[in-house]
């Protein structure tokens, strides 16, 4: 059974068209009104006759992540096998749902997401500011989540296998616009297989509820935190191998060489005495060796992408 979750906040003028275009391959549709000031949920109840649609209301705004998690909970309770998240603003084509869920139904992936950067022709319709922002954010998200093979990390057009979703710590996942990035981090800790699915960039006259200045601080702080947690969990808590040793040796060597070199350089400037070749080597050698070890660790981390679908191992 395929269930579609549609978070709604200020999408009154677009949501009915979105619901109308959801194909019959989807069995249930959960519209989550996230305390929408436009009354999107009530508008759906009064004007949508699709028997698959169930409207859920939040009394307080919980953010796109909170609305999605509410939909996930209801869908899992009703026995959903695949959970599709589709925004209500019309930027995502519901006709692409079969393509999005296919890798999950075939047992090739646990989680799929749209990638608007695959087709260069349709990409021209995306605002330049979003292209640049997504490029930078994609690299940061690759590092924090561990999914180096993905792009367009903030794309909210996603699908997830139900049994995998049931193993996620819903109470710990961020409910703001950081939801998609935090979800990838949580999926990596489970060693779930994630795949990109090409989709066109579709921008019309809808207004985005995203305000960059309000989310910038959270993105700048949460990504480093998730990166540090992932490294600790994956390389020290859940496993310990050659890559762990490379990281443990590389960081102190680079730190020592850098600190020793800087202090000796300032000392040489203060006294006017040139540093000896031995001093230079004592500073340079740890940095070079440590950098080599860190590069080896990064290479291992890039290759250490989950490849065996988790859904095959879960009851």
N, C-alpha and C positions, 0 to 999 in steps of 0.2 A: 504494500500500500504506500503510495506516494502522497505526502502531505505538504502543503505549501503554507508558509508563514509570511504574512504581509504586514510589517510594522507600519503604522499610520500616524503621521504627525504633519499637519499642514499639507495634506495631499487630497483635499476634498474634490478638486476639479479633475484629478487624474485617476483616482483609485478605481472608479467604476469601469473605465476602459481597460485598466490592468486586469481586473477580475474577469471581465468579459472575454479576454483573449487567452485565459488559462485553459489549456486543452483538456480533453477527457481522460488523458493518461493519468491525471491527478485525481485522487479520490476525495481528499478533503482540503479545505482552504480555511485557514485561521487568520482573520483580520484582527490585529491587535491595535486598538485605539489607545495610544500612549498619552492620555489626557490631552487630546488634540483640541486646541482652542477653536478650531473650525467645525468641530463635531463630525469628523470623518467617519467614525464608527456608526453614529446615528444615521448619517447620510447613506451608508451602505445598507443598514437594516431597512431603511424606508424605500430604497430604490433597487436593491439587488434581489432577484428571485431565484438565484442559483441555490439549489438545496445543499450543495457541498459547503457553502459558506457559513462559518460560525464567527460571530463578532465577540471579541473579548475586550473589556474596558479596564483601563488603569485609572484609579482615582487620582494618582499623582504621576507626573512625568518621570520615567525611569531611563530615558535615553533609548537609542536604537538597539543597544545590546540588551537592555532590560526587556524591551518589547519582544525581541527575538527569542530570548530565553523563556519568556512566558509562553510563547507559541510552541517552542520545543517541548516544554513540560506537558502541555495539553495534547500534543501530537503523540508523544511517547506513551502517555496514559491510554490513548485510544489505539495503540498498537501499530504506529507508523513504522515502516521499514526504511523509508528514505525521507529526510527532512529537507525541503527546499526553502531557502530564504529569498524572497523577492520583494524589492522595495516598491512602495506604492506610488512613486512619482513618475512612472512611465519611462525611466531611463533604461530599463531592462526589458527585453523582448520575451514574453512568456512562451513564445514559440520555440525558444532555445532550451526549454526545460528538458525535453527528451535527450538532447545532446549532453546536457549537463549531468543527468543522472545515469547515462549509459555506462561509464566506467565503474560506477558503484554497483549497478545491477549485474554487471559482468564479473564482479569480484576483483577488479583491477585497481580499485582505489577505495579509500574510506571517506575521503572528503574531496570535493571538487569545487573550483571557483572560476569565475570568469576572468579573462585576460583581454583587456581592450587594446593592448599594445601589439597584438599579433598581426593585424592587417593595417598596413601603412596608409592605404587609401581612406579607410573609414576613420583612421586616427586623426586625419586632418580636421575632422569636425570637433575634436576635443580642444578646449581652450589651451593656449600655450602655457599658461600658468599651471594648469593641472598636469600637463605632460612633464614639466620640469619638477614639480613637487612630487609626482608619483615616482619619477626616476630616482630621486634622492631617497624618498621614503622606502622604495623597494629594496635598496641596498641595506639600509638600516634594519628593515624587517627581516631580510635574509639572515643577517648576523644574529638578531635577537631570537628568532624562531628556529633557526637551523635548517630551514627549507631553502637552500641556495638555488634550487632549480625553479623557483617561482618568481612571478613578476606581478605587478599591479596588486599589491597586498591589501589595499583598502577597498577592493571591489567587493560589493555586498551581495552579488549574485552567486549564491553558494548552495551546495547540496551535501548532505552528510548521512552516512549509514546509521540507522537507528540504534543498533547495539553499541556502536562506537560512541554515539552521543550519550547513551545512558551511563558510560563510564567517565564522563567529564565532570569535574567539580563545578557545577553551575554556580554555586555560591561564591566561588573565588574569581570567576571571569568578570572582567570589567564590563560595565553596562553602558559606557559612553561610546564616542566614536572610535575609541581604541579597541572596541569589541573584536573586530576581525583580526587585528594583529595579536591580541591577547589569546584569541582562540587558536591561532596557529601555534603559538608557544605551548599551549596546553596539549594540543594534538601531538606535538613533537615529543613531549614527555611520555605520551602513551605509545610512541613509535608508530603512529598512524601514517598511512600513505596518502599524500596529497598531490593532486594533479591540477594543472591549469587547463581550462577549456576556452579556446578562442571565441570571442564574441565581439560584435561591432560596438563602437562608441556611439551612443545615441543621446544627443542633447537637443531638447526642444526649448519651449518657453517656460519650463518649470523653474522655480526658484529653489536653490539649495538652502537647507537649514544649517549648513556647516559654516561656522565662523572660525577662521584660522586662529585668531588671537586667543580664543577661548580654549582651544585644544592643544596649542603649541607646547605649553608647559607640561601637560600630561605626556605627550609623545616624547619630549626630550628627557623626561625622568623615567618613564616606564620602560622604554626600550633598553637602556643600560641595566636596569634592575632585572628584566627578563633575561637578558644576555648572561648576566652573572649567575642567575639561578639555573639556567639551562646548562652552562658549563659545569657547575657544581654537581647538579643532578646526574648528567649524562656521563661525566668523566671521573667522578669521585664517589658519588653515592651509589648509582646503579651499576657502574662498571669502573674498572681501573686497568689501563693498558699502557702501551707505548706512548700514545698521544698524551696521556695524563703525565707521564714522566717528562715528555718534551715540554709541556706547559710549565710544570713545576721547576724545571731547570732553566728554561729560557727566560722567564720573567725575572728571576733574581740576577741572572748574568747581565741582562740588559740594564737593569736598575743599578747594579753595582758599577758597571763600566761607565754608564752615563754620569752617575754621581761622582765617581772618582775622577773622571776626566774633567768635569766642570770645576770641581774644587781645585785640582792641580792647575787648571788654566788660570783661574782667578789668582791663585797664589803666585804663578809666574808673572802675571801682570803687575801684581803688587810689589814684588821684589825686583822685577826686571831681569830675573834669571831664566834663561830658556829651559824648557823641560827636557830632560834626557830622553834618549830613544827608549830606554827601559820603561820610563813613566808613560810615554805615549803608547807603547805596546801593552802595558798593563791596563790601560783604559780602553784601547781599541779591541783587543782580543776578546774580552768578555762580551762586548757589544756585538761583534761579528758572529761569534759562536751562538750567543743567545738569540740573535735575529734569525739565524739558520734554523734553530730549534723551533722558534715560534712560527716560521714559515712552513715548516714540516707539520706542525700542529694544525695550522689553518688549512693546509692541503688535505689532511685527514678529515677535518671537520666538514669541508666542502663535499667530500666523497661519502661522508657518513649520513646519507639521506635515507630515511626508512624506505624499504623497497618491497617488503612482504606485507600485504594488506592485513591489517589487524582483524578485520571482520571474519577472516578464515579461522582465527584462533579463538574467537569468542563464542560461547554457547548461544 
